[in-house]
């Protein structure tokens, strides 16, 4: 029987990680990390700009100048919503 597997990931659909087995120590660690919800999805420029109510070009320029907390992954800027929230709370005004 043949399985259809996409050649590249579909945008917006997260890839499923392999399921850990109960017998491996690594599997228990992965299950523990998953249950703690440690991983926070990153926002792209459009999502973060919408959240901050600013133009994406302005946000990109501020990220480049390190005025806004951001992470550069390759040529793309990514933002953590929690980090942006704490950054906003520290701003005077």
N, C-alpha and C positions, 0 to 999 in steps of 0.2 A: 504494500500500500504506500502511496506517495503522500507526503505532507507538504502543504503549501507554506513556504516560509518567505516573508517579504525580503527583498534584497537589501533594503535599508529601512530603518525605523520610520514609522508613520508619525508625522508631526502631531504633537498633542497627546499621543498615546504612549504612556510609559512602558518600557520594556520590562518583562517579568524576570526578576532574578531567579536563578536556579533554586529549587527548594532544598534546604539543608536536611540531611538525614539526622535522625535522633542519635545515632551511634557516634557521630563525629563531634569532637569538642568545638570545632569551628561552627558547626550548625547551631549549637546551643548559644554561642556568642552572637551569631547573626539573629537568632530569634530574640535574644535579649535586647539587642540594639533596636530591632523593629518594634518591640513592645514598649520601649521607652520613648518612642517618637523623637529621637534626637535629631534626625535629619529634617531640616527645614527647606522646602523647595525655594529656589532662587527666582526672583522676579527679573524679567527682561526690562529694557529701557522703557518700552511702551507701558507696561504694567506699573512700574514704579512711578513714571511720570504721571499717570492717571491717578495713582494713589496720592501723590504729592501735589496734584493739580498744577503742574507746570509743563512747559513744552518739552518734548523729548530731546531736542537739540540743546536746550538750556541744561537739562539734567546731565546729558552726556558731557558737556563742557565743564560743569561743576565736578563731575566724577573725575575727569581728566586732570583738573587742578587740585584734586583731593579735598574739595570743599564739602563733598557728600560721601558718606561711607559706601564704598563700592568695591567689587571684586572684578578684575579683568580676566576673562577666560578666553585666551586667544586674542581676537580683535573685538570681542563682544563684552559689554559691561553687564554685570549681574548685581542684584541687590537683595539683601535679606530684609523682609518686612519688619522683623523685630528690631534690627539694627537701625533702620530708618526711623522707627517709632522712638527709640531711646535717643537718637540724634535730635529729633524734633523737640523732645522734652528738655534737652539741654540748651536749646537756642534761647537767647534772651528775647523777651517780648511778651 
